[in-house]
Amino acid sequence: MARPREFDIDQALEAATEAFWSRGYEATSMADLMQAMGLHKGSIYQAFGGKHALFMQALDRYLGAGLAQVQQALSDAGPVPDRLRAVLHGTLQDPAACQTARGCLGLNTLVELGPHDEVIAERVRTHYGRLREAFATCLAEGQRTGTIRTDTEADLLAEFLITTINGLQAGGKGYLSAVDQERVANVALDHLSPS
């Protein structure tokens, strides 16, 4: 008879996510995961499968939580530009305020594993498609109410915002100060205003 699980799955996944996010997939060893999760290797394999399966679960959890947060912020009441500003500014990271500026786990994963792991690449592409849809819906609402420029399709503006966010998160890992990130975000938001 199998022994009952003696640890909290969510806490273990959170610890694994933190380890992968801090080091990257390849640089995170099973020893790192065992230490971060406070579990023996056998418990990790029994509960999650191997390292790749654990990473997929951690990534799904991370992407799902991020998507839900963005969808909620974009569907809140209030003017569309204010909602977009809240989301964009919410992604900024001050490299001076944290020991390790990590950027976005989804973007980091796409860069590290996307070129040679099609399962991971497809998972992240699907996430970005859902993110694009959430932004496009909000932007289209702004176009209907006259608060967002109408000379560019909402889908393209959504892609512009996601690309800007990705650039800000990558830059925030080291070369863009919090002030510079905020200035770039404001330029992007200004670009959405009607002429």
Beta strands, then each sheet from edge to edge (+ up, - down):
end
